[in-house]
């Protein structure tokens, strides 16, 4: 297994650099440069001054040369400095990434903790009122846009009822709270963002789990387990569930990019200082260094998530369990 993980990690390196290469060239296809934000609307800046500024940042060089220069800096874990405030991009990312990871990990736990049991119960009680109710809920989850749902929940729970904060991650008097009060305050601020982040994927996972479970519980080995006198709980949760998790693990691996990408939406709506909001602000300011930094970190997290999904897949199914030789 260790050899397999090492080979996979090495294989992810060209994929990662392929992502950065495409991303770098795509962001340079947009008209304008970061220097235009400060110079285009300032009549006092001459053409010569603008040219010197572009030369200072290296924008006068061809795109492929700029990418090679970026790679040289990246090799030393240097994302450069932001064109907006001059701060190191790595510092800005390190400030924001814990918030994004907290939201996404919490939403993933919510998805697994609710979606899998919901799918199992729907499959075991197929055709019941519970099954029909979860089916309707799943279709609603697929159909409702996240940004629209976020606005509705903000209006209901934050404005009308006043139960939850409307935006941000902390209250204004956060520093005066006790440790328990600070934890509770952050939790109250995260309820709506985490719920919105998990809503769509929760519906999908429950449906995939139901479909996989329905196919497994009619297999011959499940009938054999029942014939041996095993309890229904043991049959469902010790024999059927493990094999039914295989397609769900695959879907979870594919949903990780959606969770990270969805951070742009709900972090902007709820004014949460995470990577998604940093990415949005950087795009609006044409801050190439910060854009590439956020995209690179997001690509690494996505590739790592897919690797973890493959490892979990091999553990869930002994038939495809990977040997030490990596075969």
C-alpha positions in Angstrom: 0.0 0.0 0.0 2.8 2.4 0.8 4.4 1.8 -2.6 1.1 2.4 -4.3 0.6 5.7 -2.5 4.1 6.8 -3.4 3.5 5.9 -7.0 0.2 7.8 -7.0 1.8 10.9 -5.4 4.5 10.9 -8.1 1.9 10.5 -10.8 0.0 13.5 -9.5 2.9 15.8 -10.1 2.5 16.1 -13.9 -1.3 16.4 -13.4 -0.8 19.3 -11.0 1.6 21.1 -13.3 -0.8 20.5 -16.2 -3.5 22.2 -14.2 -1.3 25.2 -13.3 -0.2 25.5 -17.0 -3.7 25.6 -18.3 -4.9 27.9 -15.5 -2.0 30.3 -16.1 -2.7 30.7 -19.8 -6.4 30.9 -19.3 -6.2 33.8 -16.8 -3.9 35.7 -19.3 -6.5 35.3 -22.0 -8.7 37.9 -20.2 -8.2 41.4 -21.6 -6.1 43.8 -19.5 -3.4 43.4 -17.0 -3.2 43.9 -13.2 -1.5 47.3 -13.8 -4.6 48.5 -15.7 -6.6 48.7 -12.4 -4.3 51.5 -11.1 -3.3 53.1 -14.4 -6.2 53.0 -16.9 -8.4 55.5 -14.9 -5.5 57.8 -13.8 -4.9 60.5 -16.4 -1.7 61.6 -14.6 0.1 58.3 -15.4 1.9 58.5 -18.8 2.5 55.7 -21.2 6.1 55.5 -20.2 5.2 55.1 -16.6 2.8 52.4 -17.4 5.4 50.6 -19.5 8.0 50.8 -16.6 5.4 49.4 -14.2 4.6 46.5 -16.6 8.4 45.8 -16.9 8.8 45.9 -13.2 6.2 43.1 -12.8 7.4 41.2 -15.8 4.2 41.7 -17.9 6.3 42.8 -20.9 7.6 39.3 -21.4 5.8 36.5 -23.3 3.3 34.4 -21.4 5.4 31.2 -21.5 8.3 33.1 -20.0 6.1 34.5 -17.3 4.9 30.9 -16.5 8.5 29.6 -16.3 9.3 32.4 -13.9 6.3 31.5 -11.8 7.4 27.9 -11.7 10.8 28.9 -10.5 9.2 30.8 -7.6 6.8 28.0 -6.9 9.7 25.5 -6.7 10.8 27.4 -3.6 7.2 27.6 -2.3 7.0 31.2 -3.2 3.7 32.4 -4.7 5.0 35.9 -5.1 3.4 39.0 -3.8 -0.1 40.4 -4.4 -0.5 43.2 -6.9 -3.2 44.7 -4.8 -1.6 45.2 -1.4 2.0 43.9 -1.9 1.6 41.2 0.8 3.0 37.7 0.2 0.4 35.5 -1.4 1.3 32.6 0.9 0.5 34.7 3.9 -2.9 35.6 2.5 -3.7 32.0 1.7 -2.6 30.8 5.1 -5.0 33.2 6.7 -7.9 32.0 4.7 -7.4 28.3 4.1 -8.3 27.2 7.7 -11.7 28.8 7.3 -12.4 27.1 4.0 -11.2 23.7 5.3 -13.3 24.0 8.4 -16.4 24.7 6.3 -15.7 21.9 3.8 -14.7 19.3 6.3 -17.8 20.1 8.4 -20.1 19.9 5.4 -18.5 16.6 4.3 -19.1 15.2 7.8 -22.7 16.4 7.6 -23.1 14.8 4.1 -21.8 11.5 5.3 -23.5 11.5 8.6 -27.0 12.2 7.1 -26.8 11.1 3.5 -25.6 7.5 4.0 -28.1 6.6 6.8 -30.8 8.2 4.8 -29.9 6.2 1.7 -29.7 3.0 3.6 -33.1 3.5 5.3 -34.7 4.4 1.9 -33.3 1.2 0.4 -34.3 -1.1 3.3 -37.8 0.5 3.4 -38.3 0.9 -0.3 -41.7 2.1 -1.3 -42.5 3.4 2.2 -43.4 7.0 3.2 -39.8 7.6 4.3 -38.5 6.5 0.9 -40.9 8.7 -1.0 -40.1 11.6 1.3 -36.4 11.3 0.9 -36.9 11.0 -2.9 -38.8 14.3 -3.0 -36.2 15.9 -0.8 -33.4 14.7 -3.1 -35.2 16.2 -6.2 -35.6 19.5 -4.3 -31.9 19.4 -3.4 -30.9 18.9 -7.0 -33.2 21.6 -8.3 -32.8 24.5 -5.8 -29.9 26.9 -6.6 -27.6 27.3 -3.7 -27.3 31.0 -3.9 -31.1 31.4 -3.9 -31.5 29.0 -1.0 -28.8 30.9 0.9 -30.7 34.2 0.5 -33.9 32.6 1.7 -32.4 31.1 4.8 -30.6 34.4 5.6 -33.9 36.2 5.3 -35.7 33.6 7.5 -33.2 32.7 10.2 -31.2 35.9 10.4 -33.6 38.7 9.6 -37.1 37.5 10.4 -36.4 35.2 13.3 -33.1 36.6 14.4 -31.7 33.2 15.5 -28.5 33.2 13.5 -25.9 35.8 12.4 -26.4 37.0 8.8 -22.7 37.1 7.7 -19.1 36.9 8.8 -17.4 34.5 11.0 -17.3 36.3 14.3 -19.4 38.8 16.3 -18.3 42.4 16.9 -17.6 41.7 20.6 -16.0 38.3 19.9 -12.8 39.2 21.8 -14.7 39.7 25.1 -16.3 36.2 25.0 -15.0 33.2 27.0 -13.5 30.3 25.2 -16.8 28.4 25.2 -18.6 31.6 24.1 -16.1 32.0 21.2 -16.6 28.5 20.1 -20.4 28.9 20.3 -20.3 32.1 18.4 -18.2 30.7 15.5 -20.5 27.6 15.4 -23.6 29.9 15.1 -21.9 31.8 12.2 -21.1 28.5 10.4 -24.5 26.9 10.6 -25.9 28.5 7.5 -22.8 28.3 5.3 -22.1 24.6 6.2 -25.8 23.7 5.6 -25.8 25.4 2.2 -22.5 23.8 1.3 -23.8 20.3 2.2 -27.4 20.7 0.8 -26.9 19.7 -2.8 -24.3 17.0 -2.2 -26.4 15.5 0.6 -29.3 14.9 -1.8 -27.0 13.3 -4.3 -25.2 11.0 -1.8 -28.5 9.8 -0.4 -29.7 8.8 -3.9 -26.5 7.1 -4.8 -26.5 5.3 -1.5 -30.1 4.1 -2.0 -29.4 2.9 -5.5 -26.3 1.0 -4.5 -27.9 -0.5 -1.4 -31.0 -1.7 -3.4 -28.7 -3.5 -5.8 -26.6 -5.1 -3.0 -29.4 -6.4 -0.7 -30.7 -8.6 -3.5 -27.4 -10.4 -4.0 -27.1 -14.1 -3.2 -24.6 -13.6 -0.4 -27.1 -11.4 1.4 -29.7 -14.2 1.1 -27.1 -16.6 2.4 -26.4 -14.4 5.4 -30.1 -14.2 6.3 -30.4 -18.0 5.9 -27.6 -18.5 8.4 -29.7 -16.7 11.0 -27.9 -13.4 11.2 -29.9 -10.5 12.5 -31.2 -7.9 10.0 -28.9 -5.3 11.5 -25.8 -7.5 10.9 -26.9 -8.3 7.4 -27.5 -4.7 6.4 -24.6 -2.9 8.3 -21.9 -5.6 8.3 -22.4 -7.3 4.9 -24.4 -5.1 2.6 -23.3 -1.6 3.6 -19.6 -2.1 3.0 -20.1 -3.2 -0.6 -22.7 -0.5 -1.3 -20.2 2.1 -0.2 -18.1 1.6 -3.3 -19.9 3.8 -5.7 -20.5 6.4 -3.0 -16.8 6.6 -2.3 -16.2 7.3 -6.0 -18.8 10.1 -6.0 -17.3 11.6 -2.9 -14.0 11.8 -4.6 -15.6 13.6 -7.5 -17.5 15.9 -5.3 -14.5 17.4 -3.6 -13.7 19.9 -6.4 -17.4 21.0 -6.2 -17.1 21.6 -2.5 -14.0 23.7 -2.9 -15.3 25.5 -5.9 -18.6 26.2 -4.2 -16.8 28.1 -1.5 -16.6 31.0 -3.9 -20.4 31.2 -3.8 -21.3 30.9 -0.2 -18.2 32.7 1.1 -19.1 35.7 -1.0 -22.8 35.6 0.0 -22.1 35.2 3.8 -19.0 37.5 3.7 -16.7 34.8 5.1 -13.0 35.4 4.8 -12.1 32.1 3.2 -10.2 31.1 0.1 -13.3 31.3 -2.1 -13.9 34.9 -1.3 -10.1 35.6 -1.7 -10.3 34.0 -5.1 -13.3 36.1 -6.2 -11.7 39.4 -5.0 -8.5 38.5 -6.8 -10.3 37.8 -10.0 -12.1 41.1 -9.8 -8.7 42.9 -9.2 -6.9 40.9 -11.8 -4.4 39.9 -9.1 -2.6 37.1 -11.1 -0.3 36.1 -8.3 -3.1 35.5 -5.8 -5.3 33.8 -8.4 -2.5 31.3 -9.2 -1.8 30.7 -5.6 -5.4 29.9 -4.7 -5.8 27.7 -7.8 -2.6 25.8 -7.0 -3.7 25.2 -3.4 -7.2 24.2 -4.6 -5.7 21.8 -7.2 -3.5 20.2 -4.5 -6.4 19.7 -2.2 -8.5 18.2 -5.0 -5.8 15.8 -6.1 -5.2 14.7 -2.5 -8.9 14.2 -2.0 -9.1 11.9 -5.0 -6.1 10.0 -3.8 -7.8 9.5 -0.4 -10.9 8.3 -2.2 -8.9 5.7 -4.1 -7.3 4.4 -0.9 -10.7 4.2 0.8 -12.0 2.4 -2.3 -9.3 -0.3 -2.0 -10.1 -0.8 1.7 -13.8 -1.1 1.2 -13.5 -3.8 -1.4 -11.1 -6.7 -0.6 -11.3 -7.9 -4.2 -9.5 -4.9 -5.4 -7.3 -4.3 -2.4 -3.9 -3.1 -3.5 -0.9 -5.2 -2.6 2.4 -3.9 -1.4 3.7 -4.3 -5.0 1.1 -1.8 -6.2 -0.5 -4.3 -8.6 
